[in-house]
Amino acid sequence: MLYCTTVSSPIGDLRLVASDAGLREIRLPLPEHHRPRASAKEDPDHPVLHAARAQLEEYFAGQRTEFDVPLDVVGTDFQRQVWAALNEIPHGDTATYGQIADRIGRPGSARAVGGANGRNPVPLVVPCHRVIGADGAMVGYGGPAEEGIAIKRWLLSHEAVIFP
C-alpha cells in the first residue's frame, strides 16, 4: 500500500509518496512530476510521510543539511549506485556527471549517470540538484528547461553554492 500527502515549500507544493518501508517519491511542482498515482491513499499522518515532511521543513528553514528519512525507492542496480553517489555530494557543493561516473567506477558513463540522475524518485532527499555540467553550467532538473533550472538554481542558492 502507498500513502501520499502534499507539502508546501518555497519551490512550490511537493507531493510525497511512501510505503510502510520508506519514502518512495517526491514529486516536484513540475508538469512531468504530476503523473497520476491511483493506488496511493491520502494520509498526511503516516509515520514516513510525517518524518519526511518534518525533515523537508527543516531543510527549507536552513536547519538540516542531510536527510535520514527511510527510503523505499525503486530502481535498477546502476540507478541505485548513482543515487548512493549523489548522497556523497556535501551540502553546499556540486559534482559533475563525469565525477559521479568516476566515483561509481564507471568512467565514461556520464550520459548514463545523467539518465539515472533524472530518474531519481526522491529529489532533495537524494540531492540530484547538486549535479552540474562539466563546464559548470546548470543543466536539466526534472522538467521544462526554465522551470526545472529555476528550481535547481534556487536549491543551490539555498545551500549557498555560488555560481558566476
C-alpha positions in Angstrom: 0.0 0.0 0.0 1.2 3.5 -0.8 0.4 6.7 1.0 0.7 10.3 -0.1 0.5 13.9 1.1 1.3 17.3 -0.2 3.8 19.6 1.5 4.1 23.4 0.8 7.6 24.6 0.2 9.4 27.7 -1.1 9.8 26.0 -4.5 6.1 25.0 -4.7 3.9 22.1 -3.5 5.8 18.8 -3.2 3.8 15.6 -3.5 5.2 12.9 -1.2 4.5 9.2 -1.7 5.6 6.5 0.8 5.2 2.8 1.6 5.3 1.4 5.1 9.0 0.8 4.5 10.0 4.3 3.5 9.7 7.3 1.2 9.1 6.3 -2.3 8.8 9.5 -4.3 8.9 13.3 -4.0 7.2 14.9 -6.9 8.4 18.5 -7.7 6.0 21.2 -8.8 6.8 20.5 -12.5 4.4 19.1 -15.2 6.5 15.8 -15.6 6.0 15.1 -11.9 2.2 15.2 -11.9 1.5 11.8 -13.3 -1.4 10.0 -11.5 -0.8 7.6 -8.6 -4.1 5.7 -8.5 -3.1 3.4 -5.7 -1.8 5.9 -3.1 -4.1 6.8 -0.2 -4.0 10.3 1.2 -2.6 10.1 4.7 -0.6 13.1 6.0 -0.2 11.4 9.4 1.6 8.3 8.0 4.8 8.0 10.0 7.1 8.0 7.0 5.3 11.0 5.4 5.3 12.8 8.8 9.1 12.3 9.1 9.7 13.4 5.5 7.6 16.5 5.9 9.4 17.5 9.1 12.8 17.0 7.6 11.9 18.9 4.4 10.6 21.8 6.5 13.9 21.8 8.5 15.8 21.7 5.2 13.9 24.7 3.8 14.3 26.6 7.1 18.1 26.1 6.8 18.2 23.7 9.8 19.0 20.5 8.0 21.8 19.6 5.6 21.3 15.8 5.4 18.2 13.6 5.4 17.7 10.3 7.3 14.1 9.5 6.5 13.9 5.8 5.5 13.8 5.3 1.7 11.9 2.7 -0.3 13.0 3.7 -3.8 12.6 1.5 -6.9 15.4 1.4 -9.5 18.0 -0.6 -11.3 21.3 -1.6 -9.7 23.0 1.1 -11.7 20.5 3.8 -10.7 20.9 2.8 -7.1 24.7 3.2 -7.4 24.3 6.6 -8.9 21.7 7.7 -6.2 24.1 6.5 -3.5 26.9 8.5 -5.0 24.6 11.6 -5.1 24.3 11.3 -1.3 28.0 11.7 -1.0 27.9 15.2 -2.5 28.2 17.5 0.5 25.6 20.2 1.2 26.7 23.4 -0.4 28.9 21.6 -3.0 28.4 20.3 -6.5 29.7 17.5 -8.7 29.6 16.8 -12.4 28.1 13.8 -14.2 31.6 12.7 -15.1 32.7 12.9 -11.5 29.8 10.8 -10.4 30.6 8.2 -13.1 34.2 8.1 -11.8 33.0 7.7 -8.2 31.0 4.6 -9.1 33.8 3.1 -11.1 32.2 3.7 -14.5 34.4 6.3 -16.1 33.0 7.5 -19.5 29.4 6.8 -18.5 28.4 10.4 -17.7 25.4 10.2 -20.0 24.1 7.1 -18.3 24.7 8.9 -14.9 22.6 11.8 -16.3 19.8 9.4 -17.1 19.9 7.8 -13.7 20.1 11.2 -12.1 17.0 12.3 -14.0 15.1 9.3 -12.7 15.9 9.9 -9.1 12.5 9.4 -7.4 13.3 11.4 -4.3 14.9 14.7 -5.3 16.0 16.9 -2.4 16.5 13.9 -0.1 18.8 12.4 -2.7 20.4 15.6 -3.9 20.4 15.3 -7.7 20.2 19.1 -7.9 23.8 19.2 -6.9 24.9 17.7 -10.2 26.0 20.2 -12.9 27.5 20.1 -16.3 31.2 19.5 -16.9 31.6 23.2 -17.7 29.9 24.3 -14.6 26.6 25.0 -16.4 23.2 24.5 -14.9 21.7 21.5 -16.8 18.4 19.7 -16.6 16.3 19.4 -13.5 13.2 17.3 -13.9 11.1 19.5 -16.2 10.9 22.2 -18.8 14.3 23.9 -19.0 13.3 27.2 -17.4 11.1 25.8 -14.7 13.5 23.0 -13.7 16.6 25.1 -13.8 14.9 27.8 -11.7 14.2 25.3 -9.0 17.7 23.9 -9.2 19.2 27.4 -9.0 17.0 28.2 -6.0 18.1 25.0 -4.2 21.8 25.5 -4.9 21.5 29.2 -3.8 19.6 28.0 -0.6 22.6 25.7 0.0 25.0 28.6 -0.5 26.5 27.3 -3.7 27.9 30.3 -5.6 27.8 30.4 -9.4 29.4 33.0 -11.6 
